[in-house]
């Protein structure tokens, strides 16, 4: 499994979902849909989690 990094090629905001998709070998659209559902439902403050992940995940080069 690849090391968890933000994607620089598959990104909409900061590349967190693209990096998660690459790490788990999934489609990035599926990750984004799941993340959007979590944001709408509000489980675990996903916006704050996304912001923290965007700050601590290193970008891929």
C-alpha positions as a Markdown table, in Angstrom:
| # | Residue | x | y | z |
|---|---|---|---|---|
| 1 | Unk | 0.0 | 0.0 | 0.0 |
| 2 | Unk | 1.3 | 3.5 | -0.9 |
| 3 | Unk | 2.2 | 6.0 | 1.8 |
| 4 | Unk | -0.7 | 8.4 | 2.6 |
| 5 | Unk | 0.0 | 11.7 | 0.7 |
| 6 | Unk | -2.1 | 14.5 | -0.8 |
| 7 | Unk | -2.6 | 14.1 | -4.5 |
| 8 | Unk | -1.2 | 16.9 | -6.7 |
| 9 | Unk | -2.8 | 15.6 | -9.9 |
| 10 | Unk | -6.2 | 14.4 | -8.7 |
| 11 | Unk | -7.5 | 17.3 | -6.6 |
| 12 | Unk | -10.4 | 19.6 | -6.3 |
| 13 | Unk | -9.4 | 21.6 | -3.2 |
| 14 | Unk | -6.3 | 20.3 | -1.5 |
| 15 | Unk | -6.0 | 16.7 | -2.9 |
| 16 | Unk | -7.0 | 14.9 | 0.3 |
| 17 | Unk | -9.7 | 12.8 | -1.3 |
| 18 | Unk | -7.4 | 12.0 | -4.3 |
| 19 | Unk | -4.6 | 11.0 | -1.9 |
| 20 | Unk | -7.0 | 8.8 | 0.1 |
| 21 | Unk | -8.3 | 7.2 | -3.1 |
| 22 | Unk | -4.7 | 6.4 | -4.2 |
| 23 | Unk | -3.8 | 5.0 | -0.8 |
| 24 | Unk | -6.8 | 2.7 | -0.7 |
| 25 | Unk | -6.7 | 1.9 | -4.4 |
| 26 | Unk | -10.3 | 3.3 | -5.0 |
| 27 | Unk | -11.9 | 5.8 | -7.4 |
| 28 | Unk | -11.6 | 9.3 | -6.1 |
| 29 | Unk | -15.2 | 10.1 | -7.1 |
| 30 | Unk | -16.4 | 7.4 | -4.7 |
| 31 | Unk | -14.2 | 8.9 | -1.9 |
| 32 | Unk | -15.6 | 12.4 | -2.6 |
| 33 | Unk | -19.2 | 11.1 | -2.6 |
| 34 | Unk | -18.7 | 9.3 | 0.7 |
| 35 | Unk | -17.0 | 12.4 | 2.2 |
| 36 | Unk | -19.9 | 14.6 | 1.0 |
| 37 | Unk | -22.4 | 12.3 | 2.7 |
| 38 | Unk | -20.4 | 12.5 | 5.9 |
| 39 | Unk | -20.4 | 16.3 | 5.7 |
| 40 | Unk | -24.2 | 16.4 | 5.2 |
| 41 | Unk | -24.8 | 14.0 | 8.1 |
| 42 | Unk | -22.1 | 15.6 | 10.2 |
| 43 | Unk | -20.5 | 12.5 | 11.7 |
| 44 | Unk | -17.3 | 13.4 | 13.5 |
| 45 | Unk | -17.0 | 17.0 | 12.2 |
| 46 | Unk | -15.7 | 16.0 | 8.7 |
| 47 | Unk | -14.9 | 19.5 | 7.7 |
| 48 | Unk | -12.5 | 19.9 | 10.6 |
| 49 | Unk | -11.0 | 16.5 | 9.9 |
| 50 | Unk | -10.5 | 17.4 | 6.2 |
| 51 | Unk | -8.8 | 20.7 | 7.2 |
| 52 | Unk | -6.4 | 18.8 | 9.6 |
| 53 | Unk | -5.6 | 16.2 | 7.0 |
| 54 | Unk | -4.9 | 19.0 | 4.4 |
| 55 | Unk | -2.4 | 20.5 | 6.8 |
| 56 | Unk | -0.6 | 17.4 | 8.0 |
| 57 | Unk | -0.6 | 15.2 | 4.8 |
| 58 | Unk | 2.5 | 15.8 | 2.7 |
| 59 | Unk | 2.0 | 16.4 | -1.0 |
| 60 | Unk | 3.2 | 13.8 | -3.4 |
| 61 | Unk | 5.9 | 14.8 | -5.8 |
